[in-house]
Amino acid sequence: MVRVVVPSMLAAQAGGRGHFDVEVETVGEALHALPVADLVIDERGELRRYINVYVDGSDARDRGGLACPLTGAHEVRIVAMLSGG
């Protein structure tokens, strides 16, 4: 079981829930299991540009991206970057 923690702006779209416990094998499966999956993953099945995902504190992009295995992991944290000028 892995806990997926979502930022407050996504939690508002997920019925106010800030985390979800899911039984999955990869980061991609964990993100697809969320009620806000379409806000995190684009129509090509890739992580949206302004979304970062961390597995137990390490950037998932450095560990295989959506294919990153979650064996032994405890937490997947989604971080939405801010942009503007």
C-alpha positions, 0 to 999 in steps of 0.5 A: 500500500502506497500513500499518494499525497496531493497538493491542496489545489488538487485536493479541492478537486478530489472532494477535499481529500489530501491523500489516497492509499492505493495498492499499485506497482508503479507511479503511473498506476498510482496516478491513474488511480486518483480521481484527479488523474486527468489533471496530473496526466495529459491526453498522451498519457504523460505527466503534465508539464507543471507537475512533479512527482516524488517517491519517498523524496526522490524525483520520479523522473530520475527513477523511470517516470511513470514506470517507476516501481513502487516496491518498498515505497511508502509515499508518492507526493505530487507537487504542482509548480507555479509559473507566471511573471 
